[in-house]
Amino acid sequence: MQPQSISAVWDQVTGVQADPGHGIVWATAAVALVAAGPAFVWHWTRNVITIAHEGGHGLAAVLTRRRLHGIRLHSDTSGLTVSSGKPHGPGMVLTAAAGYTAPSLLGVGGAWLLSGGHITALLWAVVALLLAVLVNIRNAFGALTVVLTGGLCFAVSWFGSAALQGAFAYLSVWFLLIAGVRPIVELQHKRRRGGAPDSDADQLGRLTGVPGVLWVVLFLVVAIAALTTGGRWLLTR
């Protein structure tokens, strides 16, 4: 999309764009699967999932009227979101539960937009969400990661051809849907070895009295349901 008037930009954002075709849809799914696969690739691509994870915590904290103090993203792909408020109750539970479910829920929301042909709207929504995360980042690596990710999305949405925008949008959504499952499986592996005593699932267990493993199961059910639903929307448009 080349630079143009505000009204033309708005028409583009709210309008419907052409389907990139089944070949591109399947190809982007395959690339997303690879991006969420080998460890040497996953070490880099997992940062996108960490942004979504910590952003989910932050959004839930704000929506439940907790005070959000900041988000930190680390080079080992871990992250930390700090908020204050009641140390128990629905707000704390929702904030703790939002992290592992956020990538998959964002993915299924993106798939819904793409199923209606709103490719540009999706890309701009992603940029807006990344800006919201950026203003709450409290460390240099986190800021660099979000700026690079947001800059890439903006560049594609503003300067990219229709074909590039479509391919990038589908790749992004496929990645969120597919890669949203892996951290949950990794979490349970760590829990089995006793390596994650303060994980989101274990915090939720202490908050609710429901065993942490059941929270992991819930996270996995949400992720698989999102992948199934979102994948169907992407493939049947």
N, C-alpha and C positions, 0 to 999 in steps of 0.2 A: 504494500500500500504506500504510494508516494505521498509526500507532504501535500496537503490540500486544505480547503476551508473547513471550519469547525462543523458546519452543517453536513458537509460531505463525509467527514470523519464519523459523525454521529450516525448517519445513515448506514455507513459501513459496519459500525459496531453493532447496531441493532438489526441489521439486515441478515439475510440468509445467503450463505456461500455454497458453492457447488461441492458435491460429494467428491472426494479425491479418487474414488474408485476402489473396488474390492482388492485389486493387486496391492495398492498402497496400504490399505487397512491391514491386510495380512502381513505385509512386509514390516510395517511398524510394530506389529505385535511380536514378530520374530526378533526384531532388534531389541525391543523392551525386555523380552525374555533373556536374551544374552546379557543385557545391561544389569539384570538382577541375578546373574548366574555366577560366573567364575569369581573367585575371591579377589583377584587383582583388579578386576573391573568393579566389583561391588564396593571395594574400599573407597572408590571415588564417587560412584553413583549414589551410594547410600546417603551422602550428604543431602541430597534432595529430599529423601524420606525423613531425615532428621529435621530439616526445616519444617516440613509438614507436621511432623510429630510435635515439635516444640510449639509451633504455631497453633496447633490444636489445643494444647494446654493453655496457651495464652488467651485464645479466643474464649474458651470455656470459663476461664477466670474472670474475664471482663463481663461476659454475659451473666454470670452468677454474682456479680457485684463484689468480687474480690479485688484487692488492689494488686495490679500487676507491676512488679518492680523491674523486671527485665528478663531477657533471654540470652543464653550463651550457647554458642556452637563450637565444638572442639575438633581438632584435626584428626582425632581417632574416631570420628563420626558420632560421638556421644553428644549430649546436649543437656541443658539445665534451664528450667523455667522457674522463676521465683515469684511467688505471690503471697499475699498475707490476707488474713481474715479469720473466720472461725476455723479451728483445726479439725472440725468434724461437721457433719450435716451434708445435705444434698449438694451444696456448692462445692465443697471439697471433694466429694465423690465424683461429681461430674468433671471437675478439673483433672483429677487423677485418671479418669477413664478415657479422657478425650485424646490422649497422645497416640496410643497404638491404633485407635480407630480412625484418626484423622486422615492419613494418606488414602485409605480405601474409600472413605466417605467423600473426600475431594475427588477421587477418581470417578466414582459413580455419578457425582454431580456434573463432572466434566463430560462424561459419556452422555448424560441426558441433554446437555447443551449441544453436543455434536450430533446427536440423533435428530435434532431440529435444524441442523445446518448452521448453527451459530459459532462458527470457527473463530472469527475475529473477537466476538464477545468473550469467548473462553480465554483467549490469549490476554486480553485486556483485564479480565477478572483476575487472572494469575498475577499479572503485574501489580494490580491494586493490592492483592493479598500480600505479596512480597514486600511492598512498600510499608504495609501495616506491621509486618514482622521487623523490617529494617529499623523503624523508629524505636523499637524496643530492644534491639540488640545491644549488648553491653561488652562485647570484646571484639578485637580487631579481626580475628579469623572469621568469626560469625558475620561481621559486616562485609568482609570481602566475599564470602560465599554467597550471601544474599544479593549483593550488588552484581556479581557476575551472572548469577542465575536470572535475576530480574532484567539485567541488561540484555542478555541473550533473548529472552522472551519479547522484550520491547523491540529489539532490532528486527526480529522475525515478523512481528505484527505490523511494524511501520514500513520497513523497507523490503520485506520478502514478497515474492510473487505469490499468487493464489495457491499454486501447487505446493510451494515450500511451506506456507502457512498451514495448509491442510495436513501435510505430512508431519510437521512438527507438533501440531495440536493432537493428532492421533497418537503419535509416539509418546507424548507427555502423559496422556490419559492412560494409555496401555501400561506405561511404567508405574504410575501410581497404583493401578489395580493389581498388577502382577507383583510388584516389589512390596506392596503393602502387607503381603502374607509373610514374607521371609523374616522380618524382625520378630514377629510373634513366635515363630518356630525357634528362632535363635534364643529368644527370651526363656522359653521352657527348657531348652538344653542347658542354659546357664543355671536356671533354678534347680534342675536335677543335680547339678554338681555343687550346689550351695554357693554359686558365684554371684547371685543377685538378690541378697536379702532385703534390699530396700527398693526393689523394682516397683513399677506402678501397680502390678498385680498384687504384690505383697503388701503395699501400702493400703490398697483397697481392701485386702483381707483384714487388716487390722482395723480399718474404718468401719467395715460392715459386718464382720464376723463370718463372711462368706469366704471359704478357702481360696487362696490365691490361684490355685490351679483352675478353679471354675471361672475366674476372671480371664485367665488365659484362653480357656475354651470359648468364652463369650467374644473375646477379641478375634479369635480365629473364625468363629461363625460369621461375625460381621464382615471380616475381610473376604471370606469365600463367597458370601452372599453378594457383596459388592462386585467381586470379580465376575460372578455368574451373570448378574443382572447387567452390569456395565458392558461386559463382553457381548452379550446378546444385543444390546442397543447399538454397539459399534458395528457389529457384523450384519445387522438386518436393516440398516438405514436404506 
